[in-house]
Amino acid sequence: MGLLTDPSVGHGALTSIFVRHHNRFCILMYIVSGVLFCMLAHYSLNSQTYFSENALLPGLVKGQLNDNTGSSFRDHFRELNAEAKYYETETPHSYLISKFKNLRLETYSHNFTLNYPLKKNTKYTGRNVYGILRAPRSASIESIVLSVPYRAPSSVFPSTLPGLAVMFQIAQFFRQQIYWAKDIIFLVTEHEQLGMQAWLEAYHGASCGSLGVLDSGKLSGRAGAIQAAINLEIHSDKIDHIDIKLSGLNGQLPNLDLVNLAHRLCNKESVRHTFNNVDGGAIGRNKVNSYYTNLSTMLSMVMTQATGVPDGNHGLFHRFGIEAITLEGYEKEGRGIYSSVLQVGRVIEGMFRSLNNLLERFHQSFFFYLLPSTDRYVSIGLYMPCLVLLVGALFLKAFSTWIQHSSEHKPGDSSAQVTIPEHLNVGMVSVITLGSHVIGLLLLPNLAPAYFTHFWNHIPTHRALLMGYGSISLTIVCLLPIIMKKCLNSFKSSNWVLLHVICLLELGIGLLCVSMHNFSLGYLTALVYVLPAVCTKSMQNSIIVKFLWLLVHPMCSLFWITAYITYTAYPELPITDYLTKVLEASGQWMVLSTVDNMIYGNWAFTVGVLLLLPVWTAFWCLMFLPTVVSKKTKTE
């Protein structure tokens, strides 16, 4: 607050230029931010990946995994297919337990229960199976996890039976080796990420979501502290490429050394590897095409990270300080060169042997980065200035608005000093600010959805949430202008400026806080909200500015995003079916966001109702506040 109260502020030559032309500078900063971010995909502004942790020693030894060590992959795969025929919609727990025991692993099962938060007396149960290979050269101090999500034949997702067969073959091979210094946990989860979340909570004795929603149960057996985890999703025995997935819960990323390790070993074993299904080595020599490919890859990573939803089971490990990635093997279609599961098995063997060499946790390489390609990265020191420019525009707007209005009180005095404006009604400004936040608190995922589903219990859950949040948003949009004009007939200009400055500062500080953990979410939100915020002028807001704020309402933003995704997926739909599908998808997104918040602790929806909605509501009040210039200012 020193800048806002120091009487000497605002009289320097450079300061006067910024204050007088602050709107132009704000628009310029907005444009420069977008251009600079797009330029980061160029090879001259990003760097070649490298290893910071020398103890990994990637590819130092030759892979020894082969089909001569006990049962082959095809034997395991044949057994799994035969067993899956008897369990079309279920997991063959008894078979998995007997299989782990036959491999001479310490075998345990883990039961968990989900109390569905949006419907009373609705429960779902699940069961995970895991086996532990104790390290012969240590005392179970540390461990590594290899996990595979089991998918029944009736699942809408691609089968993971080939990946499970690879796990059995690797477990059989690892059991014969004596060089392991860390325990190895082989984990088969049920119900995708739900089973993984329950297992991790039970392993660490923690609860990450709302109390009473996920009953994670207890584990009968544990290994050492988990250092790293590899999640395996292989869909066929003939693999076209391995896609390496990174994004975790709330935008967390694994240590870059682990990502580089996977890419390096795929290269060593001649396995085609990609990031976001883009092969970095297949871009070609055309610099223009290479730039656009890198840009699209980086933007796809930003979009995925901004949702806060993990793109694999690995994403749930990160909050526990465990570095994890997912290796997804896609089926080779048609004829041509493909990679065998034996090659992929050697990649996993090499990764586990490198992780076995670690003497401490991953800490030397980057945790905050963007990847334009499989072998290049953008560090936090390069992409953070893009967000700082956007937030700086908000701070410049707030500073200039306050200085300009304060200076108007003594325009005729040559030695005028910037003073605090008189006639400040701090109480009324506080009511508007706190009232907007109270609305956000009442709409939190663990409060409002339960009432919406109870009130509209005769319709599906996603429609109930859409009607609840939609009706409240429509009420705010329609009633606030009337309330502002009827109840606040003498709202002083000084109060208007104070509320405007508070809104700008809150938005800027909130975006900085969000971006420190999830840069993608903070930056995309800033791109949407900074422009209408800096276009808002004191008592001179046009219809265009009001319409712009209406377009960026959180509910409207959700509708536009869903409309774009729906159009790209179903471009052939007629307009009526298209709009219906967009509304249905918007409601389903709200349900999934609410459930993710209550089960996993995803705070993307919380950011929307605690930051974006209150700020939008306060700005919407500014659009319609009737302002009266004080008599003192008129006479002067």
C-alpha positions as CSV (number, residue, x, y, z in Angstrom):
1,M,0.0,0.0,0.0
2,G,3.0,2.3,0.1
3,L,2.6,3.2,-3.6
4,L,-1.1,4.1,-3.0
5,T,-0.5,6.4,0.0
6,D,3.0,8.0,-0.5
7,P,2.4,11.6,-1.4
8,S,5.5,11.8,-3.6
9,V,4.3,9.0,-5.9
10,G,3.1,10.0,-9.4
11,H,5.3,13.1,-10.2
12,G,8.3,11.6,-11.9
13,A,8.6,12.1,-15.6
14,L,8.6,8.3,-16.3
15,T,5.8,7.7,-13.9
16,S,3.7,10.5,-15.5
17,I,4.1,8.9,-18.9
18,F,3.0,5.5,-17.6
19,V,0.0,6.9,-15.8
20,R,-1.1,9.1,-18.8
21,H,-0.8,6.3,-21.4
22,H,-1.5,3.3,-19.1
23,N,-4.2,1.9,-21.3
24,R,-1.9,1.7,-24.3
25,F,0.9,0.1,-22.2
26,C,-1.6,-2.5,-20.8
27,I,-2.7,-3.5,-24.3
28,L,0.9,-3.6,-25.4
29,M,1.9,-5.8,-22.5
30,Y,-1.0,-8.2,-23.3
31,I,0.1,-8.5,-26.9
32,V,3.7,-9.0,-26.1
33,S,2.9,-11.7,-23.6
34,G,1.0,-13.7,-26.2
35,V,3.7,-13.3,-28.8
36,L,6.5,-14.1,-26.4
37,F,4.7,-17.3,-25.3
38,C,4.3,-18.5,-28.9
39,M,8.0,-17.7,-29.6
40,L,9.0,-20.1,-26.8
41,A,8.4,-23.0,-29.2
42,H,11.2,-21.9,-31.4
43,Y,14.4,-23.9,-30.9
44,S,16.5,-20.7,-30.2
45,L,14.3,-20.0,-27.0
46,N,14.2,-23.6,-25.6
47,S,17.0,-26.0,-24.6
48,Q,18.1,-29.5,-25.3
49,T,17.2,-31.9,-22.5
50,Y,20.0,-33.4,-20.4
51,F,20.5,-35.5,-17.2
52,S,21.1,-33.6,-14.0
53,E,21.3,-36.8,-11.8
54,N,24.4,-38.7,-12.7
55,A,23.5,-41.6,-10.5
56,L,20.8,-42.8,-12.9
57,L,23.5,-44.1,-15.4
58,P,20.9,-44.7,-18.1
59,G,21.6,-47.5,-20.5
60,L,24.9,-48.4,-18.9
61,V,24.2,-52.1,-18.8
62,K,22.7,-54.3,-21.6
63,G,19.1,-55.4,-21.1
64,Q,18.9,-59.1,-20.2
65,L,15.1,-59.6,-20.4
66,N,14.2,-62.4,-22.9
67,D,11.7,-65.1,-23.6
68,N,13.9,-67.8,-22.2
69,T,13.5,-66.8,-18.6
70,G,10.5,-68.9,-17.6
71,S,7.1,-68.4,-19.1
72,S,7.0,-66.1,-22.1
73,F,4.8,-63.1,-22.7
74,R,2.5,-65.1,-25.0
75,D,1.9,-67.7,-22.3
76,H,0.9,-65.0,-19.8
77,F,-1.2,-63.2,-22.5
78,R,-3.0,-66.4,-23.4
79,E,-3.9,-67.1,-19.8
80,L,-5.2,-63.6,-19.3
81,N,-7.4,-63.7,-22.3
82,A,-8.8,-67.1,-21.3
83,E,-9.6,-65.8,-17.8
84,A,-11.1,-62.5,-19.0
85,K,-13.8,-64.4,-20.9
86,Y,-15.3,-65.5,-17.6
87,Y,-15.2,-61.9,-16.2
88,E,-16.8,-59.7,-18.8
89,T,-17.5,-56.8,-16.3
90,E,-15.4,-57.8,-13.3
91,T,-11.7,-58.1,-12.2
92,P,-10.5,-61.7,-11.8
93,H,-9.1,-61.1,-8.3
94,S,-8.6,-64.8,-7.4
95,Y,-6.6,-65.4,-10.6
96,L,-4.4,-62.3,-10.0
97,I,-3.7,-63.4,-6.4
98,S,-2.8,-66.9,-7.5
99,K,-0.6,-65.5,-10.3
100,F,1.4,-63.3,-8.0
101,K,1.8,-66.2,-5.5
102,N,3.1,-68.4,-8.3
103,L,5.7,-65.8,-9.1
104,R,6.8,-66.1,-5.4
105,L,5.9,-62.5,-4.5
106,E,4.4,-61.4,-1.2
107,T,0.8,-61.1,-2.3
108,Y,-1.9,-58.9,-0.8
109,S,-5.3,-57.5,-1.7
110,H,-6.8,-54.1,-0.8
111,N,-10.5,-53.3,-0.4
112,F,-11.9,-49.8,-0.7
113,T,-15.4,-48.2,-0.8
114,L,-16.6,-45.0,-2.5
115,N,-19.6,-43.3,-0.9
116,Y,-20.8,-41.3,-3.9
117,P,-21.0,-37.7,-2.7
118,L,-23.9,-36.6,-5.0
119,K,-26.3,-39.4,-4.2
120,K,-27.1,-40.6,-0.7
121,N,-26.8,-44.3,0.1
122,T,-24.9,-45.0,-3.1
123,K,-21.8,-47.0,-2.7
124,Y,-19.2,-48.5,-5.0
125,T,-16.6,-51.1,-3.9
126,G,-13.4,-52.1,-5.4
127,R,-10.4,-54.3,-4.8
128,N,-6.7,-53.9,-5.7
129,V,-4.1,-56.7,-5.9
130,Y,-0.4,-56.1,-5.4
131,G,2.7,-58.2,-4.9
132,I,6.0,-57.1,-3.3
133,L,9.4,-58.3,-4.3
134,R,11.7,-57.7,-1.3
135,A,15.1,-56.3,-2.1
136,P,17.8,-58.9,-1.2
137,R,20.4,-56.1,-0.6
138,S,18.5,-53.8,1.7
139,A,16.0,-53.7,4.6
140,S,12.9,-52.5,2.8
141,I,13.8,-48.8,3.2
142,E,12.9,-47.7,-0.3
143,S,10.7,-49.1,-3.1
144,I,9.6,-48.6,-6.7
145,V,6.1,-49.2,-8.1
146,L,5.1,-50.8,-11.4
147,S,1.3,-50.5,-11.8
148,V,-1.2,-51.6,-14.4
149,P,-4.9,-50.6,-14.4
150,Y,-7.1,-53.6,-15.0
151,R,-9.8,-53.1,-17.7
152,A,-12.5,-55.7,-18.2
153,P,-13.5,-56.7,-21.7
154,S,-16.7,-54.5,-21.4
155,S,-14.7,-51.4,-20.6
156,V,-14.9,-48.4,-23.0
157,F,-11.2,-47.9,-22.7
158,P,-8.5,-49.9,-24.6
159,S,-7.5,-53.2,-23.1
160,T,-4.5,-53.4,-20.8
161,L,-4.2,-57.2,-20.8
162,P,-0.9,-57.0,-22.9
163,G,0.5,-54.6,-20.3
164,L,-0.5,-57.0,-17.5
165,A,1.2,-59.8,-19.3
166,V,4.4,-57.7,-19.6
167,M,4.2,-57.0,-15.9
168,F,4.0,-60.8,-15.1
169,Q,7.0,-61.4,-17.4
170,I,9.0,-58.6,-15.8
171,A,8.1,-59.8,-12.3
172,Q,9.3,-63.3,-13.1
173,F,12.6,-61.9,-14.5
174,F,13.2,-59.5,-11.6
175,R,12.6,-62.3,-9.1
176,Q,15.7,-64.1,-10.4
177,Q,18.0,-61.1,-10.0
178,I,20.1,-60.4,-6.9
179,Y,21.1,-56.8,-7.5
180,W,18.0,-55.0,-6.3
181,A,18.6,-52.5,-3.5
182,K,14.9,-51.3,-3.4
183,D,11.7,-53.2,-3.0
184,I,9.6,-53.5,-6.1
185,I,5.8,-53.3,-5.9
186,F,3.7,-54.8,-8.7
187,L,0.2,-53.2,-8.4
188,V,-3.0,-54.0,-10.3
189,T,-5.7,-51.4,-9.7
190,E,-9.4,-51.5,-10.2
191,H,-11.7,-48.7,-11.4
192,E,-8.9,-46.7,-13.0
193,Q,-7.7,-43.7,-10.9
194,L,-10.1,-44.4,-8.1
195,G,-8.3,-47.7,-7.2
196,M,-4.9,-46.0,-7.4
197,Q,-6.1,-43.1,-5.2
198,A,-7.5,-45.5,-2.6
199,W,-4.3,-47.5,-2.6
200,L,-2.0,-44.4,-2.2
201,E,-4.1,-43.1,0.7
202,A,-4.0,-46.4,2.5
203,Y,-0.3,-46.8,1.9
204,H,0.5,-43.3,3.3
205,G,-2.3,-43.2,5.9
206,A,-3.7,-40.0,4.5
207,S,-7.0,-38.6,3.2
208,C,-6.8,-36.2,0.2
209,G,-10.5,-35.5,-0.5
210,S,-13.6,-34.7,1.6
211,L,-14.0,-36.8,4.7
212,G,-16.3,-39.8,4.4
213,V,-16.3,-39.9,0.6
214,L,-13.5,-42.4,-0.1
215,D,-13.0,-45.1,2.5
216,S,-9.5,-46.2,1.4
217,G,-9.3,-49.1,3.9
218,K,-6.1,-50.6,5.3
219,L,-3.2,-52.4,3.7
220,S,-2.0,-55.7,5.0
221,G,1.6,-55.3,3.7
222,R,3.9,-52.4,2.9
223,A,7.3,-51.9,1.4
224,G,9.7,-49.1,1.8
225,A,9.2,-45.4,1.0
226,I,8.2,-45.1,-2.6
227,Q,10.8,-43.3,-4.7
228,A,9.3,-43.5,-8.2
229,A,6.5,-45.2,-10.1
230,I,5.9,-46.4,-13.6
231,N,2.3,-46.9,-14.8
232,L,2.0,-49.2,-17.8
233,E,-0.8,-49.2,-20.3
234,I,0.1,-51.5,-23.3
235,H,-2.8,-52.2,-25.6
236,S,-1.4,-54.7,-28.0
237,D,1.5,-57.1,-28.5
238,K,2.4,-55.2,-31.7
239,I,3.2,-51.6,-30.6
240,D,3.3,-48.7,-33.0
241,H,4.8,-46.2,-30.4
242,I,5.1,-45.5,-26.7
243,D,3.5,-42.2,-25.6
244,I,5.0,-40.8,-22.4
245,K,2.4,-39.1,-20.2
246,L,3.4,-36.6,-17.6
247,S,0.5,-34.3,-16.4
248,G,-0.6,-35.0,-12.8
249,L,-3.2,-33.8,-10.4
250,N,-3.6,-30.0,-10.2
251,G,-1.0,-29.6,-12.9
252,Q,1.9,-31.2,-11.1
253,L,4.7,-32.6,-13.2
254,P,7.4,-35.3,-12.5
255,N,11.0,-34.5,-12.3
256,L,12.4,-33.9,-15.8
257,D,15.2,-36.5,-15.2
258,L,12.6,-39.3,-15.1
259,V,11.1,-38.1,-18.3
260,N,14.5,-38.0,-20.0
261,L,15.2,-41.4,-18.7
262,A,12.2,-42.9,-20.5
263,H,13.0,-41.2,-23.8
264,R,16.7,-42.1,-23.6
265,L,16.0,-45.8,-23.0
266,C,13.3,-45.9,-25.7
267,N,16.0,-44.6,-28.1
268,K,18.4,-47.3,-26.9
269,E,16.0,-50.1,-27.5
270,S,14.8,-48.7,-30.9
271,V,11.2,-48.1,-29.6
272,R,9.4,-45.2,-31.3
273,H,8.4,-42.8,-28.5
274,T,6.3,-39.7,-28.5
275,F,5.0,-36.9,-26.2
276,N,1.3,-36.1,-26.8
277,N,1.5,-38.5,-29.7
278,V,4.0,-36.3,-31.5
279,D,7.4,-37.9,-32.5
280,G,10.2,-35.4,-31.9
281,G,12.5,-37.2,-34.3
282,A,9.9,-37.2,-37.1
283,I,9.5,-33.5,-37.4
284,G,11.8,-33.1,-40.3
285,R,14.3,-30.5,-41.4
286,N,11.7,-27.9,-42.4
287,K,12.1,-25.2,-39.8
288,V,8.6,-23.7,-40.3
289,N,6.9,-27.1,-39.9
290,S,9.1,-27.9,-37.0
291,Y,8.1,-24.7,-35.3
292,Y,4.4,-25.2,-35.8
293,T,4.7,-28.8,-34.6
294,N,6.6,-27.8,-31.5
295,L,4.0,-25.0,-30.8
296,S,1.0,-27.4,-31.1
297,T,2.8,-29.9,-28.8
298,M,3.5,-27.2,-26.2
299,L,-0.1,-25.9,-26.4
300,S,-1.6,-29.3,-26.0
301,M,0.5,-29.8,-22.9
302,V,-0.7,-26.4,-21.6
303,M,-4.4,-27.4,-22.3
304,T,-4.0,-30.8,-20.5
305,Q,-2.2,-29.3,-17.5
306,A,-4.7,-26.5,-17.1
307,T,-7.5,-28.9,-16.4
308,G,-5.8,-30.3,-13.4
309,V,-6.9,-33.8,-14.3
310,P,-4.2,-36.4,-14.5
311,D,-3.8,-38.1,-17.9
312,G,-2.9,-41.4,-16.3
313,N,-2.7,-43.1,-12.9
314,H,0.8,-41.8,-12.5
315,G,-0.6,-38.3,-11.8
316,L,-1.9,-39.3,-8.4
317,F,1.6,-40.1,-7.1
318,H,3.0,-36.6,-7.4
319,R,1.3,-35.0,-4.4
320,F,3.1,-37.6,-2.2
321,G,6.5,-36.5,-3.5
322,I,6.8,-39.6,-5.8
323,E,8.0,-39.1,-9.3
324,A,5.8,-41.0,-11.8
325,I,5.0,-41.3,-15.5
326,T,2.8,-43.4,-17.7
327,L,4.0,-45.4,-20.7
328,E,1.1,-46.0,-23.0
329,G,1.7,-48.4,-26.0
330,Y,-0.6,-47.9,-29.0
331,E,-1.5,-50.8,-31.3
332,K,0.1,-50.9,-34.7
333,E,-2.5,-50.7,-37.4
334,G,-1.8,-52.3,-40.8
335,R,1.6,-53.5,-42.0
336,G,4.9,-52.0,-41.3
337,I,7.6,-51.9,-38.6
338,Y,6.4,-52.2,-35.1
339,S,8.0,-52.7,-31.6
340,S,7.6,-55.9,-29.7
341,V,6.6,-56.2,-26.1
342,L,10.1,-57.6,-25.4
343,Q,11.6,-54.3,-26.5
344,V,9.2,-52.4,-24.2
345,G,10.1,-54.8,-21.4
346,R,13.8,-54.0,-21.8
347,V,12.9,-50.3,-21.6
348,I,11.2,-51.0,-18.3
349,E,14.1,-53.1,-17.1
350,G,16.5,-50.3,-17.9
351,M,14.4,-47.8,-16.1
352,F,14.1,-49.9,-12.9
353,R,17.9,-50.6,-12.9
354,S,18.6,-46.9,-13.2
355,L,16.1,-46.1,-10.4
356,N,17.7,-48.8,-8.4
357,N,21.0,-46.8,-8.5
358,L,19.5,-43.7,-6.9
359,L,20.9,-42.8,-3.5
360,E,18.4,-40.0,-2.9
361,R,15.1,-38.7,-4.2
362,F,14.9,-36.8,-7.5
363,H,15.8,-33.2,-6.8
364,Q,18.4,-31.9,-9.2
365,S,16.4,-31.4,-12.4
366,F,13.3,-29.3,-13.2
367,F,9.9,-29.7,-11.7
368,F,8.4,-26.8,-13.6
369,Y,8.8,-26.9,-17.4
370,L,7.0,-27.1,-20.7
371,L,7.9,-29.6,-23.4
372,P,7.6,-28.5,-27.1
373,S,9.2,-31.8,-28.2
374,T,10.5,-35.1,-26.8
375,D,14.1,-33.8,-26.5
376,R,13.6,-30.1,-25.8
377,Y,12.2,-28.2,-22.8
378,V,11.2,-24.6,-21.7
379,S,12.3,-23.8,-18.2
380,I,10.3,-21.7,-15.7
381,G,12.6,-18.8,-16.1
382,L,11.5,-18.4,-19.7
383,Y,7.8,-18.9,-19.6
384,M,7.0,-17.1,-16.3
385,P,7.7,-13.6,-17.7
386,C,4.7,-14.2,-20.1
387,L,2.4,-14.3,-17.1
388,V,4.2,-11.5,-15.3
389,L,3.5,-9.2,-18.3
390,L,-0.3,-10.0,-18.0
391,V,-0.4,-9.5,-14.2
392,G,1.8,-6.4,-14.6
393,A,-0.8,-4.9,-16.8
394,L,-3.4,-5.3,-14.0
395,F,-1.1,-3.7,-11.5
396,L,-0.3,-0.9,-13.8
397,K,-4.0,-0.3,-14.4
398,A,-4.7,-0.3,-10.7
399,F,-1.8,2.1,-9.9
400,S,-2.6,4.5,-12.7
401,T,-6.3,4.6,-11.9
402,W,-5.7,5.5,-8.3
403,I,-3.0,8.1,-9.1
404,Q,-5.2,9.8,-11.8
405,H,-8.2,10.0,-9.6
406,S,-6.2,11.2,-6.6
407,S,-4.5,14.0,-8.6
408,E,-7.9,15.3,-9.8
409,H,-8.6,16.8,-6.3
410,K,-6.1,19.6,-6.7
411,P,-5.7,20.2,-10.5
412,G,-4.9,23.9,-10.1
413,D,-2.1,23.6,-7.6
414,S,1.3,23.5,-9.3
415,S,2.8,21.8,-6.3
416,A,-0.1,19.4,-6.0
417,Q,0.5,16.3,-4.0
418,V,-1.3,13.0,-4.4
419,T,-3.7,12.6,-1.5
420,I,-6.1,10.0,-0.4
421,P,-9.5,10.9,-1.9
422,E,-12.2,12.1,0.5
423,H,-15.7,10.7,0.9
424,L,-14.6,7.1,0.9
425,N,-17.4,4.8,1.9
426,V,-15.2,1.8,2.8
427,G,-18.2,0.1,4.4
428,M,-20.2,-0.1,1.1
429,V,-17.1,-1.2,-0.9
430,S,-16.5,-3.9,1.7
431,V,-20.1,-5.1,1.4
432,I,-19.7,-5.5,-2.3
433,T,-16.3,-7.2,-2.1
434,L,-17.2,-9.6,0.8
435,G,-20.7,-10.3,-0.7
436,S,-19.2,-11.5,-3.9
437,H,-16.9,-13.9,-2.0
438,V,-19.7,-15.2,0.2
439,I,-21.5,-16.2,-3.1
440,G,-18.4,-18.1,-4.1
441,L,-18.2,-19.8,-0.6
442,L,-21.8,-21.0,-0.9
443,L,-21.1,-22.5,-4.3
444,L,-18.1,-24.7,-3.2
445,P,-18.2,-28.3,-4.5
446,N,-18.8,-29.7,-1.0
447,L,-21.8,-27.4,-0.3
448,A,-24.0,-26.4,-3.2
449,P,-24.1,-29.6,-5.3
450,A,-25.7,-31.6,-2.5
451,Y,-28.5,-29.1,-2.3
452,F,-29.0,-29.0,-6.1
453,T,-29.2,-32.7,-6.4
454,H,-31.6,-32.9,-3.5
455,F,-33.9,-30.2,-4.9
456,W,-33.9,-31.6,-8.4
457,N,-33.8,-35.3,-7.4
458,H,-36.1,-36.3,-10.2
459,I,-33.6,-35.4,-13.0
460,P,-30.1,-36.7,-13.7
461,T,-27.3,-35.3,-11.6
462,H,-25.5,-33.4,-14.3
463,R,-28.7,-31.6,-15.3
464,A,-29.4,-30.7,-11.7
465,L,-26.0,-29.1,-11.3
466,L,-26.3,-27.3,-14.6
467,M,-29.7,-25.9,-13.6
468,G,-28.5,-24.9,-10.1
469,Y,-25.3,-23.1,-11.1
470,G,-26.9,-21.7,-14.2
471,S,-29.9,-20.3,-12.4
472,I,-27.7,-18.6,-9.8
473,S,-25.4,-17.2,-12.4
474,L,-28.4,-15.8,-14.4
475,T,-29.8,-14.3,-11.2
476,I,-26.5,-12.5,-10.5
477,V,-26.3,-11.2,-14.1
478,C,-29.9,-9.9,-14.1
479,L,-30.5,-8.7,-10.6
480,L,-27.2,-7.0,-9.7
481,P,-27.7,-4.1,-12.2
482,I,-31.1,-3.4,-10.8
483,I,-29.8,-3.6,-7.2
484,M,-26.9,-1.3,-7.9
485,K,-29.1,1.4,-9.5
486,K,-31.9,1.3,-6.9
487,C,-30.0,0.9,-3.7
488,L,-26.8,2.9,-4.4
489,N,-28.0,6.2,-5.9
490,S,-25.1,8.2,-4.4
491,F,-22.1,6.0,-4.8
492,K,-19.1,8.5,-4.9
493,S,-16.5,8.3,-7.7
494,S,-13.8,7.8,-5.0
495,N,-15.6,4.6,-3.9
496,W,-15.9,3.4,-7.5
497,V,-12.2,3.8,-8.0
498,L,-11.4,2.1,-4.7
499,L,-13.6,-0.9,-5.7
500,H,-12.0,-0.9,-9.1
501,V,-8.5,-1.0,-7.7
502,I,-9.4,-3.8,-5.2
503,C,-10.8,-5.9,-8.1
504,L,-7.7,-5.4,-10.2
505,L,-5.3,-6.2,-7.4
506,E,-7.2,-9.3,-6.3
507,L,-7.3,-10.7,-9.8
508,G,-3.6,-10.1,-10.3
509,I,-2.5,-11.6,-7.0
510,G,-4.9,-14.5,-7.4
511,L,-3.5,-15.3,-10.9
512,L,0.0,-15.2,-9.5
513,C,-0.9,-17.6,-6.7
514,V,-2.5,-20.1,-9.0
515,S,0.3,-20.0,-11.6
516,M,3.0,-20.7,-8.9
517,H,1.5,-24.3,-8.8
518,N,-0.2,-24.6,-12.1
519,F,1.2,-22.2,-14.7
520,S,-1.0,-23.3,-17.5
521,L,-4.2,-22.7,-15.5
522,G,-3.0,-19.3,-14.4
523,Y,-1.8,-18.2,-17.8
524,L,-5.0,-19.3,-19.7
525,T,-7.2,-17.6,-17.1
526,A,-5.1,-14.5,-17.4
527,L,-5.5,-14.4,-21.2
528,V,-9.3,-14.5,-20.7
529,Y,-9.7,-12.0,-17.9
530,V,-6.9,-9.5,-18.2
531,L,-8.2,-7.9,-21.4
532,P,-11.7,-7.0,-20.1
533,A,-10.2,-6.0,-16.8
534,V,-7.9,-3.4,-18.4
535,C,-10.6,-2.2,-20.7
536,T,-12.8,-1.3,-17.8
537,K,-12.8,2.5,-17.3
538,S,-14.0,4.7,-14.5
539,M,-17.7,5.5,-15.1
540,Q,-17.2,5.2,-18.9
541,N,-17.9,1.6,-19.6
542,S,-19.6,1.0,-23.0
543,I,-21.9,-1.7,-24.1
544,I,-19.0,-3.5,-25.7
545,V,-17.1,-3.8,-22.4
546,K,-20.2,-5.0,-20.6
547,F,-20.8,-7.6,-23.3
548,L,-17.2,-8.7,-23.1
549,W,-17.6,-9.3,-19.3
550,L,-20.7,-11.2,-20.0
551,L,-18.9,-13.5,-22.4
552,V,-16.1,-14.3,-19.9
553,H,-18.5,-15.3,-17.1
554,P,-17.2,-18.6,-15.6
555,M,-20.4,-20.4,-16.8
556,C,-20.1,-18.9,-20.3
557,S,-16.4,-19.7,-20.5
558,L,-17.3,-23.3,-19.7
559,F,-19.9,-23.3,-22.4
560,W,-17.5,-21.9,-25.0
561,I,-14.8,-24.4,-24.2
562,T,-17.3,-27.3,-24.3
563,A,-18.7,-26.0,-27.6
564,Y,-15.3,-26.0,-29.2
565,I,-14.4,-29.5,-28.0
566,T,-17.8,-30.9,-29.0
567,Y,-17.5,-29.3,-32.5
568,T,-14.0,-30.8,-33.1
569,A,-15.3,-34.2,-32.0
570,Y,-18.7,-34.1,-33.8
571,P,-18.6,-31.7,-36.7
572,E,-21.4,-33.4,-38.5
573,L,-24.1,-32.8,-35.9
574,P,-27.1,-30.5,-36.8
575,I,-27.4,-27.3,-34.8
576,T,-30.1,-28.5,-32.4
577,D,-28.4,-31.8,-31.6
578,Y,-25.1,-29.9,-31.3
579,L,-26.4,-27.4,-28.7
580,T,-28.1,-30.2,-26.8
581,K,-24.8,-32.1,-26.6
582,V,-22.9,-29.0,-25.5
583,L,-25.3,-28.4,-22.6
584,E,-25.2,-32.1,-21.6
585,A,-21.4,-32.1,-21.8
586,S,-21.2,-28.9,-19.7
587,G,-23.3,-30.5,-17.0
588,Q,-21.3,-33.6,-17.0
589,W,-18.1,-31.6,-16.7
590,M,-19.5,-29.9,-13.6
591,V,-20.3,-33.3,-12.1
592,L,-16.9,-34.6,-12.8
593,S,-15.2,-31.5,-11.5
594,T,-17.2,-31.7,-8.3
595,V,-16.5,-35.4,-7.8
596,D,-12.8,-34.9,-8.6
597,N,-12.7,-32.2,-5.9
598,M,-14.3,-34.3,-3.3
599,I,-12.4,-37.6,-4.0
600,Y,-9.0,-36.5,-5.3
601,G,-8.7,-32.9,-4.1
602,N,-8.7,-31.3,-7.6
603,W,-9.1,-27.6,-7.1
604,A,-9.8,-26.4,-10.6
605,F,-13.5,-26.0,-9.7
606,T,-12.6,-24.3,-6.4
607,V,-10.5,-21.7,-8.3
608,G,-13.5,-21.0,-10.4
609,V,-15.9,-20.3,-7.5
610,L,-13.5,-18.7,-5.0
611,L,-11.5,-16.5,-7.4
612,L,-13.0,-16.1,-10.8
613,L,-16.7,-15.8,-9.8
614,P,-16.2,-13.3,-7.0
615,V,-13.9,-11.1,-9.1
616,W,-16.4,-11.3,-12.0
617,T,-19.2,-10.4,-9.7
618,A,-17.4,-7.4,-8.3
619,F,-16.5,-6.2,-11.9
620,W,-20.1,-6.7,-12.9
621,C,-21.2,-4.4,-10.1
622,L,-18.7,-1.8,-11.3
623,M,-20.5,-1.8,-14.7
624,F,-23.7,-0.6,-13.2
625,L,-22.8,1.5,-10.2
626,P,-24.3,5.0,-10.4
627,T,-21.5,7.4,-9.6
628,V,-21.8,10.9,-8.3
629,V,-18.8,13.2,-8.4
630,S,-18.2,15.0,-5.1
631,K,-19.1,18.7,-4.8
632,K,-15.6,19.6,-3.8
633,T,-14.2,18.3,-7.0
634,K,-16.8,20.2,-9.0
635,T,-16.1,23.6,-7.4
636,E,-12.3,23.1,-7.8
